[in-house]
Structure formats: C-alpha cells, structure tokens
C-alpha cells in the first residue's frame, strides 16, 4: 500500500504542474533526443543514445512517483490548521538551546521539504520531535549531527 502524501494546496498544485510538464513537454523532448541519437548510427557505441535512454528512464520514474503520490494525497487546508499543538502546516518559532539561537520552521510533508527555506518534513528528526509539542514545551531531536534541544516559543499558521 502506498504511503499517504501530505501536501499544502500550493504543494499539490506544484506536483500537478510538474506531472503535466513531464508528460507533455519533457517526454517529447526526450523522444526527440532518442530519435536524433539513433540517426548517429551504431547504437552499441552511441553515448548520446545511452544518455537519452537514461534520461527517459528518469523521466518515467518521476512520472510514476508523482502519480503514486497523487493517488493517496492528503491536502492540508489552512482553515483547519490548529495552533494548540504542532502539526503539518504550522509555523513554529523555537529557541535552539544547543546553538543558542531562535529559528522559525514550517512543518511540511516530505514532498515539500526544503531545509534552505526552513521548511522541514514531519518525517525528519527535528520535524518528528516537534510534532505534537505545545507552546513552552522543550523537545529533543536526535539528529545525525547530535542531539538538538529546542524550546517552543510560538506556534502559528
């Protein structure tokens, strides 16, 4: 059984747009690259052909991955996001006692995570530690780089 994918409305739109692009535009581009590479002759020593076929495999794998995610998707409605405890969709301001700094995270589903933008997955070590926590609570996340202790300062939408 496929794992349920949790996304925001914006995240769902991005997945649908990526799927449409891959199925319409990218598939045609790869097919054209294969056709062009075939024209070069001997396929056994044709690196352009091999590269195009590899790209085709990656495109088809990504299409299958997105279609699988969309079959069992849970869209987070911002109107239903609560702020009494942390869940997917919340923005959370914490005081990181380990590094002695304030950080604001947005808890998202794994398909939308982007650590550079402080969008962390509910499945990441920090995300798992924060899920269910309440204002004022202190939590400990066991990360590959060591334990991180954080105090919850604010929970918002």
N, C-alpha and C positions, 0 to 999 in steps of 0.2 A: 504494500500500500504506500502511496506517495505521501511524503511529509507535507503538512499544510504550510503554505507560504503566507506570511503576514506582511502586508504592504499598506502604505498610505494610498489615498486616491491618486496623488501625484506619482507614486511609485508604480501603481497599476498602469497608469497612462504611459509611462516610460517603457514598461515591459511590452505593452501592446504596440507602441510605436516601433520599438526595436524589432519585434517579431515581424511586423508589416514590412519594414525595411529589408530584413534578411530574406523574407520570402519573395519579395518583388524585385528590388534593385540588386541586392548582393548576389542572389542566386544567378541572375542574368549575367552579372559581371564575371563571376567565376566560370560559368558555362562558356562565355566568350573567351576567357583566358585559356581554357582547356582546348577549345576549338583552334585557337591561334597556335598553341604549343604543338598540337597534333600536326599542323602544317609544316613544322620544322623537320619532320621525318622520323627516323628510328626512335621509337618510344623507350627502348631499353637504355639509351644513353641521353635521354632528354630531360634535363633538370627542370626546365620550365614546365613541362608536363607534370612531373612529380610534384613540384611546388603547387601547381594549380589544383591537382587532385587532393593534396594535403589540405589546402585551404577549403576545398569543397567539403571535406570531412569535418573540419572545424565548424563551418557554417551550419551544416546539417545537424551536428551535435548540439550547437547552441539553440537552433530552432526546436529540437526535441526537448532540451532542458527548459526553455521558456514555456512551451506547450504543456509540459508536465507541471510546471509551477502554476500555470493558469487554470489547470483542471481542479485544483484544490486550493484556491486562494481565499484568504480572509482579508477583507478591506477594512481598515481602521477608520471609523467615522469620527472626525474630530469632535462632533457634538457629544459623543458617548465617552470621551476620554475623561476619566476622573483624576482628581489631584490629591486624594487622601492617601494613596499609596502608589508606588511606581509601577508602571506597566508600559507596554509598547505604545508609542505615540507621545509619551511625556518628555518634557524638557526638564532636566534635573541639574541644579547647581549643587556641587559638593565641595567640601574642603578636603583636599587630599593631604592627610596628615603625614604621609610618607614623604611627599615632595614639598609640603608646606605651601600649597597654592590652591586657589579656587579655580574650578573647572566647571564648565557647563556642557553637559552631554544631551543629545537627543537619542532616546531609545527607539530603535527601528528594527524591522525584520531583517534577517540575514541578507536578503537580496538588495537591500538599500543601504547597507552599512558603508561608511566612508570615514575612516578614522581621521583623515586630514581635516574634515569638516566637523569632527567630534560627533558624528552620527555612528553610534555603536550598536552592534547587534545584541538582541536579547539573548543570543546564544554564546556571546563572548564571555570571558571570565568576569570582566567588570560588569557587563550587562546582566549576567546571571546573578551576581552579588547584589545588584541594585533592585532587580525585580522583586516587588512585594514590600520593599522597605518604605518606611514612613518618615515624615519630617522630624528632624532631630536625632534620628537613629544613626548609629555608627555601624558600618559594614566592612567586612574584609574580603577582598578579592584575591584569589590565588592565581597569579599570572605567571607565565614562563620566566619573566624577569624578577620574580619575587612577589611577596605579599604586598598589597596596597590597602591601606586603611583609609576610609572616607567617611565623613560626617555629612548627612543630608541637610542642606541649608534651605533648599526651595524646590518645590515640585509644581510645574505648570504645564499648560497645554502647548 
